[in-house]
Structures are given as structure tokens and as C-alpha cells.
């Protein structure tokens, strides 16, 4: 199966796509530069909440899994 275009054309298309992606990333970087501090703080808070949630569920899981079974009272008397 033969490709519809040569290697040089594919290289030019790849270069154009790379430059377009780099330009898009640069524009996003310029727009978000001021909000990086807030995003970092938000990521820290999210991480702490995730750790707290996992810790809560693990404590709940282990507390209910190993709970002692209550023996029923004897029905017969001597």
C-alpha cells in the first residue's frame, strides 16, 4: 500500500502541526500565567481532601471488618 504523499510532504505537515500546537500552548500559557498560584493552591487543597477521604474510608473499612461478633445468649438453661 502506497502513501498518498511523499516523506517530505509528511514532514512539512508534521512541522506545521507542531508549530500550531506550540503556538496554542504559548497562548494558553500567557493567559493562565497569573492564575498559576491559584491553580497550585487548588491542587494542594484537592490533594489534602483526597488523602482525608481515603483515610476516612480506610478507617471505616478496617473498623467494620474486624469488629468482634456478639455471641447470642444461650437459649437453654441448666
KARA-V714363 format. One record per backbone hydrogen bond with DSSP energy under -1.0 kcal/mol. NH is the residue of the N-H (numbers start at 0). CO is the residue of the C=O. E is the energy in kcal/mol with one decimal. If there is no record, write none. Layout:
NH,CO,E
NH,CO,E
This chain:
9,5,-1.9
10,6,-2.0
11,7,-2.0
12,8,-2.5
13,9,-2.4
14,10,-2.2
15,11,-2.4
16,12,-2.5
17,13,-2.3
18,14,-2.6
19,15,-2.4
20,16,-2.3
21,17,-2.7
22,18,-2.5
23,19,-2.2
24,20,-2.5
25,21,-2.2
26,22,-2.3
27,23,-2.3
28,24,-2.3
29,25,-2.4
30,26,-2.0
31,27,-2.3
38,34,-2.2
39,35,-2.5
40,36,-2.3
41,37,-2.5
42,38,-2.2
43,39,-2.2
44,40,-2.5
45,41,-2.4
46,42,-2.3
47,43,-2.5
48,44,-2.5
49,45,-2.3
50,46,-2.4
51,47,-2.5
52,48,-2.4
53,49,-2.5
54,50,-2.4
55,51,-2.3
56,52,-2.4
57,53,-2.3
58,54,-2.4
59,55,-2.4
60,56,-2.5
61,57,-2.6
62,58,-2.2
63,59,-1.9
64,60,-1.8
65,61,-1.5
